[in-house]
Structures are given as C-alpha cells and as structure tokens.
Amino acid sequence: MLGNFSYHTPTKLYFGAGSVDGLEEELSRYGKNVVLIYGGGSIKKNGIYDSVIERLEKSGKAVAEISGVMPNPTKDKLYEGLETARAHQADLLLAVGGGSVCDYAKALSVSVHCGEDPWEKYYVRFEEPDVPVVPVGCVLTMVGTGSEMNAGAVMTDTEHRQKLCHVFASSDVMPKFTVLDPTYTLTLPRYQMVSGIYDIFNHICEQYFSGTDDNTSDYISEGLMRSVIHSSRIAVADPQDYEARSNLMWTATWALNTLISRGKSGDWSVHMLGHAVGGYTGATHGMALAAVSLAYYRHILPYGLEKFKRFAVNVWDVDPAGKTEEQTALAGLSAMEHWMREIGVVMHLTDLGVTGEMLEGIADVAVPTPGGYKTLSRDEIITVLRESL
C-alpha cells in the first residue's frame, strides 16, 4: 500500500436477530428529545415501528416524528424536517428505514443548528459543518447504501434535477450506533432487494477500479465481491434465507464504511452517472447504477486493463490460459453481465424511462469525478449514456 491515511469510525453496530434490544442501552446515552424519522409507513405494517416505539417509551423519551421520507430525499423535505427537529429541540435523530432515511437523518443532523440555507452550504458550496451536529442513530430495514456506517448524505434538488452526495469530512456526522437485524429485510419486495444487492456490489467496484499498487484494500474488496455474488444467488432463489440475507447486510456495511478505500483513490463515475439519471427520472438508485455500469466499464477498460484482468480472474474465476489480457478482462465483464441478468437488475436506461432526447439534459447534471483510470469528458458521458439505453 503506497498511500498514507487515517481511519476512524465511531459507529457501534448491533447485529443479528433481536438486535433492536441494543436500542435501550444506546438511548440512555442521549437527552430526552428524540426525532423518529422513517419513510412511507411500511415499518408500521411489519411491526418494526411498534418495536422501536416500545423501547423509546420504556426509555422515557419525548418523541416527535418525521414521516414520508422518500427514496430520493429532497431539499424541500429537508426544510420540512428542520421545522420539526428545531421545534422539538432534538437530542437524537433516530432513522428507521433504508439508506435514504439514514441519509436524510445525517443531512438533517448538520442542518438543525445551521444559521444559513443548508442546501446552499452543504450541497452547492460543499462546506463542512461549523456548528454542533445532532447525533444520529439508525435502525436499518433495507441494505445496499452503507449509509448506516458512513458520513455520506445524498439529497435531491427536484427543481434543477440534481442528485448530489456530500460525504462529510467529520466523523461526527456518522451514525453513533446502528441496529442491523437481517429479519427486518425479509419483507422487502424483490425489486428493492435486488437493487440493494447491486448497490453493494457497485460500491465495492467504485473503490476497486483505481490504483495500480499492491493494495490490501483490493484483496478485501475481492472477498466482499465474491460474498455478494454467492449470497445474492441464494437470496434470489429464496428471499427468506436468513444466512444469505445476513451476509448481504454485513457486506453492505463494510462495502462503504471507508475501510476498503484506505490507501488508494476511488472512481465513483458510475455513481456520478447513476445520480444524474436518478435526479432526472427518480429511478431507484441501484437500478440506475446497474443500467450504466457495463457501458462505463467497457469504455474505461483499456485504461485499467491490468485491474480488469485481475477482476476477471480473482472475482469471476475466468481462466486466462490462451487469452490475451484484453480477452480475459472482457470475459470478466461478460461474467458480470451474466450475473446481473441472473439476479434480475435493470440492464438498460430505457427500462427506467430514459429516452435519447434526455441524454443531453442528464449529461448537464452529471459531475465528472477524478480518481479512477479516466475522467470522462462531457462527450464521453453522453457516449456511455447512449450505449446504456
């Protein structure tokens, strides 16, 4: 490993069936006023809401609620939540849901005491918080984003069709604790489960496809990718398989808690493209990533040929005998494509409602990211999008 780095995570994890009991210990560490944040109400149907409320009441908390957090949380929803959190003088923000709910809670955490427009400060100028950050805790119900153990918060400006991510530098923004109970994910619709699976896989790819040194992080990434592939096949065949779903949940957390990014750069171009598509269409995040991935990787393969060959051999078990480096690398992407079709992700942007007429507009809100094997020009962005239709 050639890079210098620091690594710190303040997030305490409670993992396994019944791990919601860890809430009682954690709630005792914070003040009386808790803001409970959740999405469209599924947690009230599956009993998770009642389980959390029971523990909040047992801990003597005064609870205010922010419901209706959407899959791509908007700045308008952020402003709405600010009124609730400020009026309640929140001591803790408790997110119960998937990655979008966790992201929303983190965006709210840096905004409660912010004296200016938080969207302008954090998502236009990308500044860091210079005010106290309200602590966040998470009870995860959908896996994929890794938001339960990082300092990233994705928000959307629907007016300008911009979906932006701010990964805050301060570990204060990271959740203080997260409950990871795999049984909470068993009621997810198949589409959401598969979308989350691909999100996990692509998080690893974004950090893997960069650098040329012999980096321990890449070896960890290969193991995580193989785990996702193995467990995804079991989960798709039997969504109620606890072991497969628990492995996916654990892998999702480690895929994006900064561990495998240490000592190297990252790419994040697939996310740049996926966010642009999501901001423009509202598409489910993991599916937007899936739709643009293969075209992007085939485009940059010549610039990172050695790593793509390694990916083919070490992740997909491609036999390089009798093949050129390029043939081996392409065989790896073909194996990846076969797996994507096998688990049922979206393979084309047209399946997400994208038309050729939209490509210029999507490219306008796509922000090229350095760090990978090539930084795309605007013309290349349009080329990759067109090849993804």
C-alpha positions as CSV (number, residue, x, y, z in Angstrom):
1,M,0.0,0.0,0.0
2,L,1.5,3.3,-1.1
3,G,-0.9,5.8,0.4
4,N,-1.0,7.3,3.8
5,F,-4.3,7.5,5.6
6,S,-6.2,7.8,8.8
7,Y,-9.2,5.5,9.7
8,H,-11.7,6.1,12.4
9,T,-15.3,5.0,12.9
10,P,-17.4,6.0,15.9
11,T,-20.4,3.8,14.8
12,K,-21.3,1.0,17.2
13,L,-23.1,-1.9,15.5
14,Y,-25.7,-4.3,16.9
15,F,-26.0,-7.2,14.5
16,G,-28.4,-10.2,14.3
17,A,-32.0,-11.2,15.0
18,G,-33.3,-9.3,18.0
19,S,-30.5,-6.7,18.0
20,V,-33.1,-3.9,18.4
21,D,-32.7,-4.6,22.1
22,G,-29.4,-2.7,21.8
23,L,-31.6,0.5,21.5
24,E,-32.2,0.5,25.2
25,E,-28.5,0.8,26.0
26,E,-27.9,3.4,23.4
27,L,-30.9,5.6,24.2
28,S,-29.7,6.0,27.7
29,R,-26.7,8.0,26.4
30,Y,-28.8,10.8,24.9
31,G,-31.2,13.5,26.0
32,K,-34.9,13.2,26.3
33,N,-36.0,14.6,22.9
34,V,-35.8,12.1,20.1
35,V,-37.0,12.7,16.5
36,L,-38.1,9.4,14.9
37,I,-37.5,9.5,11.1
38,Y,-39.0,7.0,8.7
39,G,-40.4,6.6,5.1
40,G,-43.7,5.6,3.6
41,G,-45.1,3.7,6.5
42,S,-44.1,0.1,5.8
43,I,-42.5,-0.1,9.3
44,K,-46.0,0.3,10.7
45,K,-47.2,-2.7,8.8
46,N,-44.4,-5.1,9.6
47,G,-44.2,-4.3,13.3
48,I,-40.8,-2.5,13.4
49,Y,-42.4,0.8,14.3
50,D,-44.2,-0.6,17.3
51,S,-40.9,-2.4,18.5
52,V,-39.0,0.9,18.3
53,I,-41.7,3.0,19.9
54,E,-41.9,0.5,22.8
55,R,-38.2,1.0,23.5
56,L,-38.4,4.8,23.2
57,E,-41.3,4.9,25.7
58,K,-39.5,2.5,28.0
59,S,-36.5,4.8,28.0
60,G,-38.7,7.8,28.8
61,K,-38.2,9.7,25.6
62,A,-40.3,12.5,24.2
63,V,-40.8,11.6,20.6
64,A,-41.6,13.7,17.5
65,E,-41.9,12.1,14.1
66,I,-40.8,12.9,10.6
67,S,-42.5,10.5,8.2
68,G,-42.7,10.2,4.4
69,V,-39.0,10.4,3.7
70,M,-38.9,9.4,0.0
71,P,-36.4,7.1,-1.8
72,N,-34.5,10.2,-3.2
73,P,-34.9,12.6,-0.3
74,T,-35.4,16.2,-1.5
75,K,-34.2,19.5,-0.2
76,D,-37.8,20.5,0.4
77,K,-38.3,17.6,2.7
78,L,-35.1,18.6,4.5
79,Y,-36.6,22.1,5.1
80,E,-39.8,20.5,6.3
81,G,-37.9,18.3,8.8
82,L,-35.9,21.2,10.1
83,E,-39.0,22.8,11.5
84,T,-39.8,19.6,13.4
85,A,-36.3,19.0,14.7
86,R,-35.8,22.6,15.8
87,A,-39.2,22.9,17.5
88,H,-38.6,19.6,19.3
89,Q,-35.0,20.6,20.3
90,A,-33.8,17.3,19.1
91,D,-31.1,15.5,21.2
92,L,-31.1,12.5,18.9
93,L,-32.3,11.8,15.4
94,L,-33.3,8.1,15.1
95,A,-33.6,6.9,11.5
96,V,-35.7,3.7,10.9
97,G,-35.6,2.6,7.3
98,G,-33.3,2.2,4.4
99,G,-30.4,4.2,3.1
100,S,-32.4,7.2,2.1
101,V,-33.9,7.6,5.6
102,C,-30.4,7.3,7.0
103,D,-29.0,9.8,4.5
104,Y,-31.8,12.2,5.3
105,A,-31.1,12.0,9.1
106,K,-27.5,12.9,8.5
107,A,-28.3,15.8,6.3
108,L,-30.7,17.0,9.0
109,S,-28.1,16.5,11.7
110,V,-25.8,19.1,10.2
111,S,-28.6,21.4,9.4
112,V,-30.5,21.8,12.7
113,H,-28.1,24.4,14.1
114,C,-27.0,25.8,10.7
115,G,-27.7,29.5,10.5
116,E,-28.0,29.6,6.7
117,D,-29.6,27.6,3.9
118,P,-28.2,24.1,4.4
119,W,-28.6,23.1,0.8
120,E,-26.5,26.1,-0.3
121,K,-23.9,25.5,2.3
122,Y,-23.6,21.7,2.1
123,Y,-24.6,20.8,-1.4
124,V,-23.8,23.8,-3.5
125,R,-20.6,25.1,-1.8
126,F,-19.9,21.7,-0.2
127,E,-18.7,23.2,3.0
128,E,-18.3,21.4,6.3
129,P,-20.4,22.0,9.4
130,D,-19.1,24.7,11.8
131,V,-22.0,24.2,14.2
132,P,-22.9,21.3,16.6
133,V,-24.1,18.2,14.8
134,V,-27.1,16.4,16.3
135,P,-26.3,12.7,16.9
136,V,-27.8,10.1,14.6
137,G,-28.8,6.5,15.3
138,C,-30.1,4.0,12.7
139,V,-32.3,1.0,12.6
140,L,-31.8,-0.4,9.2
141,T,-34.6,-2.1,7.2
142,M,-33.0,-2.3,3.7
143,V,-29.4,-3.0,2.8
144,G,-27.4,-1.5,0.0
145,T,-26.3,2.0,0.6
146,G,-23.9,1.5,3.6
147,S,-25.3,4.8,5.0
148,E,-25.6,3.1,8.4
149,M,-21.8,3.4,8.9
150,N,-20.5,6.4,6.9
151,A,-20.8,10.2,6.7
152,G,-22.4,10.5,3.3
153,A,-25.8,12.0,2.7
154,V,-27.4,12.1,-0.8
155,M,-30.1,14.7,-1.4
156,T,-32.0,15.8,-4.5
157,D,-33.0,19.2,-5.8
158,T,-36.0,18.3,-7.9
159,E,-36.3,21.8,-9.4
160,H,-32.8,21.5,-11.1
161,R,-32.9,17.7,-11.3
162,Q,-29.7,17.4,-9.3
163,K,-29.0,14.4,-7.1
164,L,-25.9,15.2,-5.1
165,C,-23.8,13.4,-2.4
166,H,-21.9,15.1,0.3
167,V,-19.5,12.8,2.2
168,F,-18.8,14.9,5.2
169,A,-15.2,15.0,6.5
170,S,-16.2,14.9,10.2
171,S,-16.8,11.6,11.8
172,D,-19.4,13.5,14.0
173,V,-21.8,13.0,11.1
174,M,-21.5,9.3,11.1
175,P,-24.3,7.4,13.0
176,K,-23.3,6.8,16.6
177,F,-25.0,3.4,16.5
178,T,-26.8,1.2,14.1
179,V,-29.1,-1.8,14.6
180,L,-28.6,-4.4,11.9
181,D,-31.3,-7.1,12.2
182,P,-31.4,-9.2,8.9
183,T,-35.0,-10.3,9.7
184,Y,-36.1,-6.7,9.1
185,T,-35.1,-7.0,5.4
186,L,-37.1,-10.2,4.7
187,T,-40.3,-8.4,3.8
188,L,-38.7,-6.2,1.1
189,P,-40.1,-6.6,-2.4
190,R,-37.8,-8.5,-4.7
191,Y,-37.1,-5.4,-6.9
192,Q,-35.8,-3.5,-3.8
193,M,-33.8,-6.4,-2.6
194,V,-32.1,-6.9,-6.0
195,S,-31.5,-3.1,-6.3
196,G,-29.8,-3.1,-3.0
197,I,-27.6,-6.1,-3.9
198,Y,-26.3,-4.3,-7.0
199,D,-25.7,-1.2,-5.0
200,I,-23.5,-3.1,-2.6
201,F,-21.5,-4.7,-5.5
202,N,-21.0,-1.3,-7.2
203,H,-19.8,0.4,-4.1
204,I,-17.0,-2.1,-4.0
205,C,-16.3,-1.7,-7.7
206,E,-16.1,2.0,-7.4
207,Q,-13.2,1.7,-4.9
208,Y,-11.6,-1.3,-6.6
209,F,-11.2,0.1,-10.1
210,S,-8.5,2.6,-9.3
211,G,-4.8,2.5,-8.4
212,T,-2.0,0.2,-9.6
213,D,-0.2,-0.7,-6.4
214,D,-0.4,-3.9,-4.4
215,N,-3.1,-2.8,-2.0
216,T,-4.6,-4.8,0.8
217,S,-7.8,-3.0,0.3
218,D,-8.2,-4.6,-3.1
219,Y,-7.8,-8.1,-1.7
220,I,-10.6,-7.3,0.8
221,S,-12.7,-5.9,-2.0
222,E,-12.4,-9.1,-4.0
223,G,-13.5,-11.2,-1.0
224,L,-16.5,-8.9,-0.4
225,M,-17.5,-9.1,-4.1
226,R,-17.3,-12.9,-4.1
227,S,-19.5,-12.9,-1.0
228,V,-22.1,-10.7,-2.6
229,I,-22.2,-12.9,-5.7
230,H,-22.6,-16.1,-3.7
231,S,-25.2,-14.8,-1.3
232,S,-27.2,-12.9,-4.0
233,R,-27.8,-16.2,-5.9
234,I,-29.1,-17.8,-2.7
235,A,-31.3,-14.8,-1.8
236,V,-32.8,-14.5,-5.2
237,A,-33.7,-18.2,-5.2
238,D,-35.0,-18.0,-1.6
239,P,-35.5,-14.4,-0.3
240,Q,-36.3,-15.9,3.2
241,D,-32.8,-17.5,3.6
242,Y,-31.6,-15.8,6.7
243,E,-27.9,-16.6,6.3
244,A,-27.8,-15.2,2.8
245,R,-29.6,-12.0,3.8
246,S,-27.4,-11.6,6.9
247,N,-24.3,-11.9,4.8
248,L,-25.6,-9.3,2.4
249,M,-26.4,-7.0,5.2
250,W,-22.9,-7.3,6.7
251,T,-21.2,-7.0,3.4
252,A,-23.2,-3.8,2.6
253,T,-21.9,-2.2,5.7
254,W,-18.3,-3.0,5.1
255,A,-18.6,-2.1,1.4
256,L,-18.9,1.6,2.2
257,N,-17.7,2.4,5.7
258,T,-14.4,3.7,4.2
259,L,-12.4,0.5,5.1
260,I,-11.7,-0.6,1.5
261,S,-11.0,2.9,0.3
262,R,-8.0,3.3,2.6
263,G,-4.6,3.8,0.9
264,K,-6.0,4.5,-2.5
265,S,-8.1,6.7,-4.7
266,G,-11.7,5.8,-5.8
267,D,-13.6,6.2,-9.1
268,W,-17.3,6.9,-8.4
269,S,-18.1,7.6,-12.0
270,V,-20.8,5.0,-12.1
271,H,-22.4,6.8,-9.1
272,M,-22.0,10.1,-10.9
273,L,-23.9,8.8,-13.9
274,G,-26.4,7.0,-11.7
275,H,-27.1,10.0,-9.6
276,A,-27.6,12.1,-12.8
277,V,-30.1,9.6,-14.1
278,G,-31.8,9.4,-10.7
279,G,-32.1,13.2,-10.4
280,Y,-33.6,13.4,-13.8
281,T,-36.0,10.5,-13.6
282,G,-36.4,9.5,-9.9
283,A,-35.1,6.0,-10.7
284,T,-34.3,3.5,-7.9
285,H,-30.6,4.1,-7.1
286,G,-29.3,0.6,-7.5
287,M,-31.1,0.1,-10.8
288,A,-29.7,3.3,-12.2
289,L,-26.2,2.1,-11.3
290,A,-26.8,-1.2,-13.0
291,A,-28.1,0.3,-16.2
292,V,-24.9,2.4,-16.8
293,S,-22.2,0.1,-15.3
294,L,-21.3,-2.2,-18.2
295,A,-21.1,0.5,-20.8
296,Y,-18.9,2.6,-18.4
297,Y,-16.6,-0.3,-17.6
298,R,-16.2,-1.4,-21.2
299,H,-15.3,2.3,-22.0
300,I,-12.6,2.6,-19.4
301,L,-11.3,-1.0,-19.6
302,P,-8.3,-0.1,-21.9
303,Y,-7.1,2.5,-19.3
304,G,-7.2,0.0,-16.4
305,L,-6.6,-3.3,-18.2
306,E,-4.4,-4.9,-15.6
307,K,-7.1,-4.4,-12.8
308,F,-9.9,-5.6,-15.1
309,K,-7.9,-8.7,-15.9
310,R,-7.4,-9.3,-12.1
311,F,-11.1,-8.7,-11.6
312,A,-11.9,-11.4,-14.1
313,V,-9.5,-14.0,-12.6
314,N,-9.9,-13.3,-8.9
315,V,-13.6,-12.4,-8.7
316,W,-15.2,-14.4,-11.6
317,D,-12.7,-17.3,-11.9
318,V,-12.0,-16.6,-15.6
319,D,-9.2,-18.9,-16.8
320,P,-6.7,-16.7,-18.6
321,A,-5.0,-19.6,-20.4
322,G,-4.9,-19.0,-24.2
323,K,-6.4,-15.5,-23.8
324,T,-4.9,-12.0,-24.3
325,E,-5.1,-9.6,-21.3
326,E,-8.0,-7.8,-23.1
327,Q,-9.9,-11.1,-23.8
328,T,-9.5,-12.1,-20.2
329,A,-10.7,-8.7,-19.0
330,L,-13.7,-8.7,-21.3
331,A,-14.6,-12.2,-20.2
332,G,-14.8,-10.9,-16.6
333,L,-17.3,-8.2,-17.7
334,S,-19.3,-10.8,-19.6
335,A,-19.4,-13.0,-16.4
336,M,-20.6,-9.9,-14.5
337,E,-23.3,-9.2,-17.1
338,H,-24.5,-12.8,-16.9
339,W,-24.8,-12.5,-13.1
340,M,-26.6,-9.2,-13.3
341,R,-29.2,-10.7,-15.7
342,E,-29.4,-13.8,-13.4
343,I,-30.4,-11.8,-10.3
344,G,-32.7,-9.5,-12.4
345,V,-31.3,-6.0,-12.3
346,V,-32.3,-3.4,-14.9
347,M,-29.9,-3.6,-17.8
348,H,-31.0,-0.6,-19.9
349,L,-31.8,3.1,-19.2
350,T,-34.9,2.8,-21.4
351,D,-36.3,0.4,-18.7
352,L,-36.1,3.4,-16.3
353,G,-37.9,5.8,-18.6
354,V,-34.8,7.4,-20.2
355,T,-35.1,8.4,-23.8
356,G,-32.4,9.6,-26.3
357,E,-33.8,13.1,-26.0
358,M,-33.0,13.2,-22.3
359,L,-29.3,12.4,-22.6
360,E,-28.1,16.0,-23.1
361,G,-30.0,17.1,-20.0
362,I,-28.7,14.1,-17.9
363,A,-25.2,15.0,-19.0
364,D,-25.7,18.6,-17.9
365,V,-26.3,17.5,-14.3
366,A,-23.5,14.8,-14.3
367,V,-20.4,15.9,-12.4
368,P,-17.3,14.1,-13.7
369,T,-15.2,12.5,-10.9
370,P,-11.4,12.1,-10.9
371,G,-9.7,9.3,-9.2
372,G,-10.4,6.3,-11.5
373,Y,-8.5,5.3,-14.6
374,K,-10.0,8.0,-16.7
375,T,-12.1,11.2,-16.0
376,L,-14.9,11.3,-18.6
377,S,-15.4,14.3,-20.8
378,R,-18.9,15.5,-21.5
379,D,-18.9,13.8,-24.9
380,E,-17.8,10.6,-23.3
381,I,-20.5,10.9,-20.7
382,I,-23.1,11.1,-23.5
383,T,-21.5,8.2,-25.3
384,V,-21.7,6.0,-22.2
385,L,-25.3,7.0,-21.6
386,R,-26.2,6.3,-25.2
387,E,-24.6,2.9,-25.0
388,S,-26.6,2.2,-21.8
389,L,-30.0,2.9,-23.5
